[in-house]
Amino acid sequence: MPKMTDIQCYSMFFIISFVSTLVIRSFSKKTNRTHFHLPPGPRPLPIIGHLQLITFPLDQFYQKLSTKYGPIIYLQFGASKQIIISSASLATEIFKTQDLAFASRPPFAVEDRLTFIASSFLYSDPQALEASSGVRRQGLRSFLQKIVESASLLKPVDVGLELLKLTNNIICTMAMNTNCSSNDDEAEKCRKLVQETFEQALKLTIGDVLGPFKWLGFWIYGKQAVNLERRFDGMVENILKQHEEKREENSKTSQYKDLIDVLLEMHYDNQAEFKLTRTQIKSFLLDIFVAGTDTSANTMQWTLAELINHPKVFKKVREEIDSLVGNSRLVEESDISSLPYLQAVMKEILRLHPLGSLIPRKCREHCKLDGFDIPKNTTILINTYAAMRDPNLWDDPNEFKPERFLISKDTEKTLARQDQMEGQLLDLLTFGGGRRRCPGMMLAFHTMSPTVAAMVQCFDWTPIEEGREVDVVNMEVRKGLNHVMEQSLVCTPRVRLNPLDCIA
Ligand code: HEM
């Protein structure tokens, strides 16, 4: 049978959605709207709801709707119903005041058929972060080496790709202590497998528009997803076995423990309050790879792009590093807390370019939000892209102005923001909030800040477009679900301070 294209599949979904909703409607007497005081939204068409309105990037589509209908809107795509939140105050209400009620995630369309893809749990381990600084230093060294090589040949380098390899190597080594950092192919194989598995699982979510017929989504895409999951299972199972063989040996020495060692300890500990199953270990690893690699790499890519387009900011970051570090050594993780302007740049990037800008949650029980009813099990999408460009909260919300994060006690407004910034960085919704807030936030900062600092300290960058040197980076956003650059950032680097000469 010839393979169906995505367009054919979407069309088929659409037709099935149309027919199935007709059937469901004919059996049901009343819709939710008659029972509940739901948030406002555009007038839905019969059956398909708002499907015909969708444009990409999705976060910008929702942002436009929110300027017309307000910070909380109700949308319906076939049988799938969503509430979109676009203001920081409502997001904060979800993350803080009603954290427990909104702590679940919407399930994948066919979660019962995919074991690891469907489950996940919270993780946080600050000590492991400290213990793993050597892994990050080693990863950064390989990255800088690659840039120096390109610079010496005056060869353009795909910065986006190199950053992705860097974060992938760091996560691989921290999680599994495999030879990923010395063997790029192994890390790349792992990254591709995880990426394919996740993309396939995302396609399955389209089935949500079919309501009770969502299993049809599995019928079209599920086989490939199951195959990918099996391959991931095989790869991780091998790594688990290698770790189990070494467990005895390692327990007698004080060797560095990677994440799998720690998870296996929890798996084998009979006294443990919470006993981890093998499947939970695997799904956790999948979470870490999916959530931890592209996010940090893409954020760093946005950072370099904004810095190239704002030479004055670039110069200021460099001057700050030079005055603290001088030119005889490479900037280090431990310097970051003494570089306030660099920190302000990182926060401004996270405000303007939040990766995963639509945070999915589900409410466990019937709730009220801003006076509206939120029926139990409704999918909520928190649009951090819109919330962090809210003109009521930020001056010149679309401008790259790191100074806004430099805390001065001059004005009342700044002081109010200072209060908010302390603790959980509440202004920055980029990492979500409450009990499901990103557990990798600190790791992300520890990876991104020294890398960006080293890129500024050691190199000048000229962007390349269609093979030619240009002055400005094209900041177009890819028309998809995530806030990533349309094109990978390619630059010619020129060495200003050779990092290899000053790494101890
Ligand atoms: C710039 C980098 C990153 C950004 C912008 C980011 C953003 C996010 C966001 C928005 C969420 C959802 C939070 C919520 O629902 O409230 C999340 C969840 C998560 N992140 Fe990150 N993240 C980043 C880096 C990382 C890293 C480095 C790791 C780990 C290696 C990681 C692991 C996770 C995991 C496991 C979850 C799921 C938590 C759960 O469902 O309970 N993230 N991240």
Residues whose N, C-alpha, C, O or C-beta is under 5 A from the ligand:
A	BS01	HEM	S120 F121 L122 D287 I288 A291 G292 T295 S296 T299 L355 G356 I359 P360 L429 T430 F431 G432 G433 R435 R436 R437 C438 P439 G440 M441 L443 A444
